[in-house]
Amino acid sequence: MKKILYVITKSEQGGAQHYVASLLKKMNAQGYECSLVTGSQGWLINELHDAAHTIFVFPELIRWRNPTVIFRLILKFITFFKNNRFDVIHLNSSAPLAIASIAQLFTSAKIIFTYHGLSVAHSQWKKSTVLKFLYRAYFFLFSFFIDRAIFVCNYDKEVAQKLRLCNAPSATVIYNGLSERIYLEKYGARMELQRFVRQSLDDRIIIGTLARLEYQKNIEFFIRAASSARFLKALWIVLGTGSDKFALQKSIESKGLENVIFIIDTTDEPSRYLKAFDIFLCTSRYEGCPYAILEALSAGLPIISTNVGGIPEMITDGQTGFLVNGDDCRGIVDKIRLLANNPDIRHIFSSRAKRDCYNNFRVDDMIKKTEAVYFPGLDTG
């Protein structure tokens, strides 16, 4: 039985964690012995409790920038690779990338690294010039130890190769695939969300998003759009939590929008409420192939998104949604007004969105292509 190890820094719910969960579950079902190394307890461990052969928690992965911790982490992985043999080691975040060099010395496993949205390559990445240089040097150096690189969109692959952030002998693009999602139907989802907003959602246009509350997702821009579109008398809902929650709530209150914009931190799968929305709005500064967009497509939502990263590879402008420049608040408001006032266009976009998600982002396609990267020449059916 071939053995696969998945390594990811954090276990909190996010795109990379959904990716690892989907891969590990499917590979396990196909007869591979799959294990997980992560730096913390959280959603991913709970999700994979029954699927993973073994789960290892290395807290040092979270604090890897501390030199003392790095030394301890290296020693821990040396011992780990001496005591455990794997056919494939699949790395899924920047912190474990350095592990590739260690793995090359102590194991014959094939090293795979997936670039989940290349933040280091984006101009709006919130780091100093020195840190950007150091991070790029880090990717440049340790990517030499990767056997195969996987990118989740063509944009990231092209940028990484241009900036020499990927030096693996082989690189391929495999779009994220969406496993089956269970969504509440529109009425049921709205009834559930009414408990949080404490007002009727009947006959209201709801503009929503699903995102971690952090710099990358640019929820402040979402708030600006809502402030500029007060004339619509719509409700705006953010499903998610994160480090910026308090600051964003203060911003909402300062603009007098506390009865218009609602940040809802649900304890269960937030995507199940997506069909409550009439329009899905993504305001990210940079992205790869975000699962939130895939879930919105799958739920049949017309989408308005900033034109960044791999999103133009997911949304056909004017067909399944609209793409706007990241600083164009007026452009976003104009598109929101168009969709809000034209239910027929929303219906057309909805049908096309579900079709495109099924045709282009199936989880079984992602699994088959990834398995071919792990084991070239193996008959994957």
C-alpha positions as CSV (number, residue, x, y, z in Angstrom):
1,M,0.0,0.0,0.0
2,K,1.4,3.4,-1.0
3,K,1.7,6.0,1.7
4,I,0.9,9.7,1.3
5,L,1.7,12.4,3.8
6,Y,0.0,15.8,3.7
7,V,1.6,18.7,5.5
8,I,-0.1,22.1,6.2
9,T,0.6,24.7,8.8
10,K,-2.8,25.6,10.1
11,S,-5.9,23.5,10.8
12,E,-8.4,26.4,10.7
13,Q,-11.1,26.4,8.0
14,G,-9.8,27.8,4.8
15,G,-9.3,27.1,1.1
16,A,-6.0,25.2,1.5
17,Q,-7.6,23.1,4.3
18,H,-10.6,22.3,2.1
19,Y,-8.2,21.2,-0.6
20,V,-6.2,18.9,1.7
21,A,-9.4,17.5,3.2
22,S,-10.8,16.7,-0.2
23,L,-7.5,15.0,-1.4
24,L,-6.9,13.0,1.7
25,K,-10.5,11.7,1.9
26,K,-10.6,10.7,-1.8
27,M,-7.1,9.2,-1.8
28,N,-7.9,7.2,1.4
29,A,-11.1,5.9,-0.3
30,Q,-9.0,4.7,-3.2
31,G,-6.8,2.6,-1.0
32,Y,-3.8,4.8,-0.2
33,E,-2.6,5.1,3.4
34,C,-2.9,8.9,4.1
35,S,-1.5,10.8,7.1
36,L,-1.5,14.4,8.1
37,V,1.0,16.8,9.8
38,T,-0.4,20.1,10.9
39,G,0.6,22.8,13.4
40,S,-2.6,23.1,15.4
41,Q,-5.9,21.6,16.4
42,G,-8.9,22.8,14.5
43,W,-11.4,22.3,11.7
44,L,-9.1,20.2,9.5
45,I,-8.3,17.6,12.2
46,N,-12.0,17.3,13.0
47,E,-12.8,16.9,9.3
48,L,-10.2,14.1,8.8
49,H,-10.6,12.3,12.1
50,D,-12.0,9.2,10.4
51,A,-10.2,9.4,7.1
52,A,-6.5,9.9,8.0
53,H,-4.5,6.9,9.0
54,T,-2.5,9.0,11.5
55,I,-2.6,12.7,12.4
56,F,0.5,14.4,13.8
57,V,0.4,17.9,15.4
58,F,3.7,19.8,15.4
59,P,3.0,23.2,17.1
60,E,6.4,24.4,15.9
61,L,5.0,24.8,12.4
62,I,2.9,27.7,13.6
63,R,6.0,29.5,15.2
64,W,8.5,28.6,12.5
65,R,9.9,32.1,12.1
66,N,11.6,31.9,15.5
67,P,15.2,30.6,14.9
68,T,15.1,28.4,18.0
69,V,11.8,26.9,17.0
70,I,13.1,26.3,13.5
71,F,16.0,24.2,14.9
72,R,13.6,22.2,17.1
73,L,11.3,21.7,14.1
74,I,14.2,20.5,11.9
75,L,15.2,17.9,14.5
76,K,11.6,16.8,14.9
77,F,11.2,16.2,11.2
78,I,14.5,14.4,10.9
79,T,13.4,12.0,13.6
80,F,9.9,11.8,12.0
81,F,11.3,10.9,8.5
82,K,13.7,8.4,9.9
83,N,10.8,6.6,11.7
84,N,8.1,6.9,9.0
85,R,8.4,6.0,5.3
86,F,6.2,7.7,2.7
87,D,5.9,7.4,-1.1
88,V,4.7,11.0,-1.5
89,I,5.0,14.0,0.7
90,H,2.6,16.8,-0.3
91,L,3.3,20.2,1.2
92,N,0.6,22.8,1.2
93,S,1.9,26.0,2.8
94,S,5.0,28.1,2.8
95,A,6.3,27.1,6.2
96,P,6.7,23.4,5.4
97,L,8.4,24.2,2.1
98,A,11.8,24.1,3.9
99,I,10.9,20.6,5.0
100,A,11.5,19.5,1.4
101,S,15.2,19.9,1.8
102,I,15.2,17.8,4.9
103,A,12.9,15.2,3.3
104,Q,15.3,14.9,0.4
105,L,18.1,13.8,2.8
106,F,16.2,11.3,4.8
107,T,13.5,9.9,2.6
108,S,13.1,8.7,-1.0
109,A,9.6,10.1,-1.2
110,K,8.5,12.3,-4.0
111,I,8.1,15.9,-2.8
112,I,5.0,17.8,-4.1
113,F,4.2,21.4,-3.3
114,T,1.0,23.2,-4.1
115,Y,1.0,26.9,-4.4
116,H,-2.3,28.0,-2.9
117,G,-2.5,31.6,-4.1
118,L,0.9,33.2,-4.4
119,S,0.5,36.2,-2.0
120,V,4.2,36.8,-2.1
121,A,4.0,37.7,-5.8
122,H,1.2,40.2,-5.5
123,S,1.8,43.9,-5.3
124,Q,-0.8,44.4,-2.6
125,W,0.7,41.9,-0.2
126,K,1.0,43.7,3.1
127,K,4.7,43.2,3.8
128,S,7.8,45.5,3.8
129,T,10.1,45.5,0.8
130,V,12.7,43.7,2.9
131,L,10.3,40.9,3.9
132,K,9.0,40.6,0.4
133,F,12.6,40.1,-0.8
134,L,13.3,37.5,1.9
135,Y,10.1,35.6,1.2
136,R,10.9,35.5,-2.5
137,A,14.4,34.3,-1.8
138,Y,12.9,31.6,0.4
139,F,10.7,30.3,-2.4
140,F,13.5,30.6,-4.9
141,L,15.9,28.5,-2.8
142,F,13.7,25.8,-1.4
143,S,11.7,25.3,-4.6
144,F,14.8,23.5,-6.0
145,F,14.0,20.6,-3.6
146,I,10.5,20.1,-5.0
147,D,10.0,17.2,-7.4
148,R,6.7,18.5,-8.8
149,A,4.8,21.8,-8.3
150,I,1.1,22.2,-8.5
151,F,-0.6,25.6,-9.2
152,V,-4.3,26.1,-8.6
153,C,-4.5,28.7,-11.5
154,N,-2.5,29.7,-14.6
155,Y,-2.0,33.2,-13.3
156,D,0.1,32.0,-10.3
157,K,2.1,29.6,-12.4
158,E,3.0,32.3,-14.9
159,V,3.9,34.8,-12.2
160,A,5.9,32.3,-10.2
161,Q,8.0,31.2,-13.2
162,K,8.6,34.8,-14.2
163,L,9.8,35.7,-10.7
164,R,11.7,32.4,-10.3
165,L,9.6,31.4,-7.3
166,C,9.3,27.9,-8.7
167,N,12.4,25.9,-9.8
168,A,10.8,22.5,-9.7
169,P,11.6,20.4,-12.7
170,S,7.9,20.0,-13.5
171,A,5.0,22.3,-12.8
172,T,1.3,21.8,-13.7
173,V,-2.0,23.6,-13.2
174,I,-4.8,21.7,-11.5
175,Y,-7.8,23.8,-10.6
176,N,-9.4,23.3,-7.2
177,G,-12.3,20.9,-7.4
178,L,-15.5,21.2,-5.3
179,S,-16.8,18.2,-3.5
180,E,-20.5,17.9,-3.0
181,R,-22.0,20.7,-0.9
182,I,-25.3,20.7,0.9
183,Y,-27.0,24.1,0.7
184,L,-30.1,25.2,2.5
185,E,-32.7,26.3,0.0
186,K,-33.3,30.1,-0.3
187,Y,-36.3,30.3,2.1
188,G,-34.7,28.0,4.7
189,A,-31.3,29.8,4.5
190,R,-33.0,33.2,5.0
191,M,-35.0,32.0,7.9
192,E,-31.8,30.8,9.6
193,L,-30.0,34.1,8.9
194,Q,-33.0,36.1,10.3
195,R,-32.0,34.8,13.7
196,F,-28.7,36.7,13.4
197,V,-29.9,39.9,11.7
198,R,-33.1,40.2,13.8
199,Q,-35.1,41.6,11.0
200,S,-37.3,40.2,8.2
201,L,-35.5,39.2,5.0
202,D,-38.6,38.8,3.0
203,D,-38.4,40.6,-0.4
204,R,-35.0,42.0,0.4
205,I,-32.1,42.0,-1.9
206,I,-29.2,40.4,0.0
207,I,-25.6,41.0,-1.1
208,G,-23.2,38.7,0.6
209,T,-19.8,37.2,0.8
210,L,-18.0,34.3,2.5
211,A,-14.5,35.2,3.7
212,R,-11.9,35.2,6.5
213,L,-11.8,38.7,8.0
214,E,-8.3,39.6,7.2
215,Y,-6.3,42.0,5.0
216,Q,-6.3,39.8,1.9
217,K,-10.1,39.7,1.7
218,N,-10.5,43.5,1.8
219,I,-13.8,43.5,3.6
220,E,-13.4,47.2,4.1
221,F,-14.0,47.6,0.4
222,F,-17.2,45.5,0.8
223,I,-18.3,48.1,3.5
224,R,-17.4,51.0,1.2
225,A,-19.6,49.5,-1.6
226,A,-22.5,49.1,0.8
227,S,-22.1,52.7,2.0
228,S,-22.1,53.9,-1.6
229,A,-25.2,51.8,-2.5
230,R,-27.5,52.8,0.3
231,F,-30.1,53.7,-2.3
232,L,-30.7,50.0,-3.0
233,K,-32.1,49.4,0.5
234,A,-30.3,46.0,0.4
235,L,-28.9,44.0,3.3
236,W,-25.2,43.1,3.2
237,I,-24.0,39.9,4.9
238,V,-20.5,38.7,5.6
239,L,-20.2,35.1,6.6
240,G,-16.9,34.6,8.4
241,T,-14.6,35.4,11.2
242,G,-11.0,36.5,11.6
243,S,-8.5,38.9,13.2
244,D,-10.0,42.0,11.6
245,K,-13.6,41.4,12.9
246,F,-13.5,44.1,15.6
247,A,-12.0,46.8,13.4
248,L,-14.5,46.0,10.6
249,Q,-17.4,46.2,13.1
250,K,-16.2,49.6,14.2
251,S,-16.0,50.8,10.6
252,I,-19.6,49.6,10.0
253,E,-20.8,51.5,13.1
254,S,-18.9,54.7,12.2
255,K,-20.7,54.8,8.9
256,G,-24.1,54.2,10.5
257,L,-24.5,50.9,8.7
258,E,-25.0,48.6,11.7
259,N,-28.6,47.8,10.5
260,V,-27.4,47.3,6.9
261,I,-24.2,45.2,7.2
262,F,-24.0,42.1,9.3
263,I,-20.9,40.0,10.1
264,I,-22.1,36.6,11.0
265,D,-19.7,34.1,12.6
266,T,-21.5,30.7,12.2
267,T,-20.2,27.7,14.1
268,D,-21.2,25.3,11.3
269,E,-20.4,25.2,7.6
270,P,-21.1,28.9,6.5
271,S,-21.4,27.9,2.9
272,R,-24.7,26.2,3.6
273,Y,-26.4,29.7,3.9
274,L,-25.2,30.9,0.4
275,K,-28.5,30.5,-1.3
276,A,-29.9,33.2,1.0
277,F,-27.9,35.7,-1.2
278,D,-29.1,37.3,-4.4
279,I,-25.6,38.4,-5.3
280,F,-22.2,37.2,-4.2
281,L,-19.5,39.9,-3.9
282,C,-15.8,39.1,-3.7
283,T,-13.6,42.1,-2.8
284,S,-10.2,40.3,-2.4
285,R,-6.9,42.1,-3.0
286,Y,-5.3,38.9,-4.3
287,E,-6.4,35.3,-4.8
288,G,-5.5,32.0,-6.4
289,C,-8.5,29.7,-7.0
290,P,-10.7,30.6,-4.0
291,Y,-13.2,28.0,-2.7
292,A,-15.6,30.7,-1.8
293,I,-16.0,31.5,-5.5
294,L,-16.4,27.8,-6.3
295,E,-19.1,27.5,-3.7
296,A,-20.9,30.6,-5.0
297,L,-20.8,29.2,-8.5
298,S,-22.1,25.8,-7.3
299,A,-24.9,27.5,-5.3
300,G,-25.9,29.3,-8.5
301,L,-25.2,32.8,-7.4
302,P,-24.4,35.6,-9.8
303,I,-21.0,36.9,-8.8
304,I,-19.3,40.3,-8.8
305,S,-15.6,40.1,-8.0
306,T,-12.4,42.1,-8.1
307,N,-10.3,41.1,-11.2
308,V,-7.4,39.5,-9.4
309,G,-5.3,36.4,-9.5
310,G,-7.0,33.3,-10.9
311,I,-10.6,34.6,-10.5
312,P,-10.8,35.5,-14.2
313,E,-10.2,31.9,-14.9
314,M,-13.3,31.0,-12.9
315,I,-15.7,33.7,-13.8
316,T,-16.6,34.6,-17.4
317,D,-17.1,38.4,-17.4
318,G,-20.7,39.2,-18.5
319,Q,-21.7,35.5,-18.6
320,T,-21.5,34.1,-15.0
321,G,-20.7,37.4,-13.3
322,F,-18.9,40.6,-13.5
323,L,-15.2,41.5,-12.9
324,V,-14.2,44.9,-11.8
325,N,-10.9,46.6,-10.9
326,G,-9.9,46.4,-7.2
327,D,-10.2,50.1,-6.6
328,D,-13.3,50.8,-8.6
329,C,-16.0,51.2,-6.0
330,R,-18.3,53.0,-8.5
331,G,-17.9,50.1,-11.0
332,I,-18.9,47.6,-8.3
333,V,-21.9,49.6,-7.3
334,D,-23.0,50.0,-10.9
335,K,-22.8,46.2,-11.4
336,I,-24.7,45.6,-8.2
337,R,-27.4,48.0,-9.2
338,L,-27.7,46.2,-12.6
339,L,-28.1,42.8,-11.0
340,A,-30.3,44.0,-8.2
341,N,-32.8,45.5,-10.6
342,N,-32.8,42.7,-13.2
343,P,-33.9,39.3,-11.8
344,D,-33.8,37.8,-15.3
345,I,-30.1,38.5,-15.6
346,R,-29.5,37.0,-12.2
347,H,-31.4,33.9,-13.3
348,I,-29.3,33.6,-16.5
349,F,-26.0,34.0,-14.6
350,S,-27.2,31.5,-12.0
351,S,-27.8,28.8,-14.5
352,R,-24.5,29.4,-16.2
353,A,-22.6,29.5,-12.9
354,K,-23.8,26.0,-11.9
355,R,-23.0,24.7,-15.3
356,D,-19.5,26.1,-15.4
357,C,-18.8,24.8,-11.8
358,Y,-19.8,21.3,-12.8
359,N,-17.9,21.3,-16.1
360,N,-14.7,22.9,-14.9
361,F,-14.2,22.4,-11.2
362,R,-15.2,18.8,-10.3
363,V,-13.4,17.3,-7.4
364,D,-13.0,14.0,-9.2
365,D,-11.0,15.7,-12.0
366,M,-8.8,17.3,-9.4
367,I,-8.2,14.0,-7.7
368,K,-7.4,12.2,-10.9
369,K,-4.9,14.8,-12.1
370,T,-3.3,15.0,-8.7
371,E,-2.9,11.2,-8.5
372,A,-1.2,11.3,-11.9
373,V,1.3,13.8,-10.4
374,Y,1.9,11.5,-7.5
375,F,2.3,8.4,-9.6
376,P,3.0,9.1,-13.3
377,G,2.2,6.1,-15.5
378,L,-0.3,4.7,-12.9
379,D,-3.6,3.8,-14.5
380,T,-6.0,6.3,-12.7
381,G,-9.0,5.2,-14.6
